[in-house]
Amino acid sequence: MSRITELEALLDERPDDPFLIYALAREYEKGAGTMQALLMYEHLVTNHPTYIATYYHYAKLLQGAGNLNEALKLLHTGIERSLEAKDMHAASEMKGLLMSWGGDEDE
């Protein structure tokens, strides 16, 4: 049984578990499932906005798909959410990514 199949089975049992949704999105992202990953990340930021890990990976995937402006906006939101959660490590990673793309962390 593949990791994707295992995660899908677990998600059938617990359809609103943000960790399972995130883990499945990451698996899709590693393979050829970019569209599925984008949809799952969108679901997470809409329905589980405090699931901080989503923002970094979703932004990278958006940027890779040519949606830099949307990725930059998402990083700003992710930085705000991580600071609210006092997750300085996540905030620092997202600020670094933002700066590497030419964004301003203070915008």
C-alpha positions as CSV (number, residue, x, y, z in Angstrom):
1,M,0.0,0.0,0.0
2,S,1.4,3.4,-1.0
3,R,1.8,6.2,1.5
4,I,-0.9,8.2,-0.4
5,T,-3.3,5.2,-0.2
6,E,-2.6,4.9,3.5
7,L,-3.2,8.6,4.1
8,E,-6.4,8.6,2.0
9,A,-7.7,5.7,4.1
10,L,-6.9,7.5,7.3
11,L,-8.5,10.7,6.0
12,D,-11.7,8.7,5.2
13,E,-11.9,7.9,8.9
14,R,-11.0,11.5,10.1
15,P,-11.9,13.8,7.2
16,D,-11.3,17.0,9.1
17,D,-7.9,16.2,10.6
18,P,-5.5,19.0,9.5
19,F,-2.4,16.9,9.9
20,L,-3.7,14.2,7.6
21,I,-4.8,16.7,5.0
22,Y,-1.4,18.4,5.2
23,A,0.5,15.1,5.0
24,L,-1.5,14.0,2.0
25,A,-0.9,17.4,0.3
26,R,2.8,17.0,0.9
27,E,2.7,13.5,-0.7
28,Y,0.8,14.7,-3.7
29,E,3.3,17.6,-4.0
30,K,6.3,15.1,-4.1
31,G,4.6,13.2,-6.9
32,A,2.8,14.5,-9.9
33,G,-0.3,15.6,-8.0
34,T,0.3,19.4,-8.0
35,M,-3.4,20.2,-8.5
36,Q,-4.5,17.9,-5.7
37,A,-1.8,19.5,-3.4
38,L,-3.0,23.0,-4.3
39,L,-6.6,22.1,-3.5
40,M,-5.7,20.5,-0.2
41,Y,-3.5,23.5,0.9
42,E,-6.3,25.8,-0.1
43,H,-8.7,23.7,2.1
44,L,-6.3,24.0,5.0
45,V,-5.8,27.8,4.9
46,T,-9.6,28.2,4.6
47,N,-10.7,25.7,7.2
48,H,-7.7,25.4,9.4
49,P,-5.9,28.8,9.2
50,T,-3.9,28.2,12.3
51,Y,-2.2,25.1,10.8
52,I,1.0,27.1,10.3
53,A,3.1,24.6,8.3
54,T,0.7,25.0,5.4
55,Y,1.7,28.5,4.5
56,Y,5.3,27.9,3.6
57,H,4.7,24.9,1.4
58,Y,1.6,26.3,-0.2
59,A,3.4,29.5,-1.1
60,K,6.3,27.6,-2.6
61,L,4.0,25.5,-4.7
62,L,2.1,28.6,-5.9
63,Q,5.4,30.3,-6.8
64,G,6.5,27.3,-8.7
65,A,3.2,27.3,-10.6
66,G,3.8,30.9,-11.6
67,N,1.6,32.6,-9.1
68,L,4.2,34.8,-7.3
69,N,1.8,37.6,-6.2
70,E,-0.5,35.1,-4.6
71,A,2.4,33.3,-3.0
72,L,3.7,36.6,-1.5
73,K,0.3,37.4,-0.1
74,L,0.0,34.0,1.4
75,L,3.5,34.3,3.0
76,H,2.4,37.6,4.6
77,T,-0.7,35.9,6.1
78,G,1.4,32.9,7.2
79,I,3.9,35.2,9.0
80,E,1.0,37.0,10.8
81,R,-0.5,33.7,11.8
82,S,2.8,32.3,13.0
83,L,3.6,35.4,15.1
84,E,0.1,35.2,16.6
85,A,0.9,31.6,17.5
86,K,4.3,32.6,18.8
87,D,5.9,30.2,16.3
88,M,9.1,32.2,15.7
89,H,10.8,29.4,13.8
90,A,8.0,29.3,11.2
91,A,7.8,33.1,11.0
92,S,11.6,33.2,10.4
93,E,11.4,30.6,7.6
94,M,8.6,32.4,5.9
95,K,10.4,35.7,6.2
96,G,13.5,34.2,4.7
97,L,11.5,32.8,1.8
98,L,9.7,36.1,1.3
99,M,13.0,38.0,1.2
100,S,14.5,35.5,-1.3
101,W,11.7,36.3,-3.6
102,G,12.3,40.0,-3.3
103,G,9.4,40.7,-1.0
104,D,9.6,43.0,2.0
105,E,8.8,41.4,5.3
106,D,7.4,44.7,6.6
107,E,5.0,45.3,3.7
